[in-house]
Amino acid sequence: MFEKPAVLLDLQAKIRTHTAIVGVVGLGYVGLPFAVEKAKVGYQVVGIEQNPQRAEKVNMADNYITDIKDEDLKQVVSSGKLKAVLDFDALAEMDVIVICVPTPLTKNLTPNLSYIESVTHSIAKRLRPGQLVTLESTTYPGTTDEVMRPVLEQISGLKQGEDFFLAHSPERVDPGNQRYTTKNTNKVVGASDAHSLEVATLFYQQTIDHVVPVSSAKAAELVKVFENTFRAVNIALVNELALLCDRIGLNVWEVLDAANTKPFGIMPFYPGPGVGGHCIPIDPHYLEWKAKEVNFNTHFIALAGEINRSMPLFVREKARRVLNNLGLAPAKSQVLVIGTAYKKDLGDWRESPSIMVINYLLEDKMTVTYHDPFVPQIEVRGQSFASLPLTDENIAAADLVIIATDHSQVDYVDLVDKAKAILDTRGITRHLDCLHDKVTLL
């Protein structure tokens, strides 16, 4: 049996006693909740955030992430356990460095690893023996070993598994989920050497209820992109069903509600105006791109992306149809869109299909207003829009109301009663007793 390096034993001791200094690069929807959890159990946590406004908010304990309790953030900041800085100079002092930066797509749906690459170079210049680096950003299989490891080793002159430790532990954040949090969501960890896997597993076990080690960083990376691909493909399936039901005159919601009564062999997924957020519209294409390297075509992923991206256009077509049936010319109509966030009860409108719907409505020369209690302002086609209050007057002024995001704060009974016509893309009104022929379901 090989003797463990002294730097590994020293780091493990610091992790167990919670005296390790933890650095979190990127204080967004993943990084800040993670930083707060680590600080709550006594670790000294330093967040590196290159957005000055975000860093200032953290240091003022001004919460901007809905999944974090205000009192938790205030407690860890006031106790000195959490602070944010703007540069990477403090990296040499840190024992564990957790990377939580964006991994967007290019316009051609190929991976953009510029954030990971930039952070990796910044870490490599300051890397010292005895540090653990973990990547939480969602990416294609091979990023940790093939992109990060060579840079870290070549620039620092250190060797993974002996001098420093490197792992991948994909984030599993579900914004707005009241049941599953950072702490009680099972955490997958993978590394390509035994020492890195051992110390990374130990680190995550300090604050997460159940950690699931896998054989390599590449396996951990594939776990995450598969999870989101699973959702993307199944959402695309029910979106395609909605398109079919529209053609043959059936109510897709009735079909799905009935199908979901089966006690086995089915899982509920629902159609909508498209998919949004950072995960579902983006992550499957990382896997699609990687597969092409080995001359393999991921047909399901490509088709699912095509169907999901088509849904805002279908909403546009259906809105035109509703207006035409009312005897109204779309170009002379006023439309009120309910919800611009990509998900109910959140203020995040990244990749939101609602924005694409609004874009298409504006293309058709419609007058568009919107209401979203969580998103005060948006920009579409170079125009700024402010959320309107959901007053009787604003509802009555619209020729058509489109429910694009099903926020809980909206009184849908009142909305159905006051609106002239409604296009419900989320099926939120389908069980209301007050349904009238003025409501059109997707």
Order of alpha helices (4+ residues) and beta strands (2+ residues): alpha-beta-alpha-beta-alpha-alpha-beta-beta-alpha-beta-alpha-beta-beta-alpha-beta-alpha-alpha-alpha-alpha-beta-alpha-beta-beta-beta-alpha-beta-alpha-beta-beta
